[in-house]
Amino acid sequence: MSAETASSRLADIHARIARAASTADRRADDVTLIAVSKTQDAAAIQPLIDAGQRVFGENRVQEAAGKWPELRAAHPDIRLHLVGQLQSNKAADAVALFDAIHSVDRLSLVAALAKAMAESGKRPDCFIQVNIGDEPQKGGVAVADLPALLAEARAAGLPLAGLMAVPPFEVDSAPYFALLAKLAREAGLEALSIGMSDDFEVAVTIGATHVRIGTALFGARA
Ligand SMILES: *Cc1c(COP(=O)(O)O)cnc(C)c1O
């Protein structure tokens, strides 16, 4: 990606976030753009860093551990968010590398994260991922099991920021986003990680505090 492409795509996304925020009487500043750089190499990522982007998302611990330490060395203000499923045996690596984890979805992972945080003293923001469309193949806690998992996460002392979801593909995301927003309100959580390349504007109108955008910034993944 050229420097020009990176800055124009970034400006376009920011403008669309701002327009969506204003229609909902929200501030664009209250929405964090996470540039999802999974599968992208350093050469694809660097132009976005140069254009000023500082928050990035990855879906695999190992891939992120391979490319980010070097990219981040020159820009200590870069923040990394884990947006993909996390195995409990990688919890310590995830806590060491990431500033936020969006995929907390089961008790065993809550326990592994709490232990890794206690041992390292590092406390990345945690989002509980909800399987908002009740899809068997998807990560996330079932809606019905959310209250129990929230209680466990609170008891374990995890720094809970909010809820995250990936709604079913190829149907209107809005009702799923609205349901997640309602669940977050009921849980007293402020952050809402919703919205991807195809639906981030509607997510912003419904209250997204974090949008996770890959394709619209980097182009289609190989
Ligand atoms: C890949 C991914 C994204 C970004 O998706 P795009 O459609 O490329 O914007 C967002 N969230 C999660 C959890 C992802 O895995």
The ligand as an ORCA input file, in Angstrom:
! r2SCAN-3c Opt
* xyz 0 1
  C     -10.956     -9.942     10.460
  C     -11.763     -9.379     11.561
  C     -12.254     -8.063     11.491
  C     -12.063     -7.167     10.295
  O     -12.895     -7.583      9.251
  P     -13.048     -6.749      7.886
  O     -14.326     -7.232      7.327
  O     -11.858     -7.085      7.056
  O     -13.097     -5.312      8.246
  C     -12.978     -7.597     12.579
  N     -13.211     -8.354     13.664
  C     -12.748     -9.615     13.770
  C     -13.043    -10.401     14.993
  C     -12.017    -10.163     12.718
  O     -11.580    -11.429     12.818
*
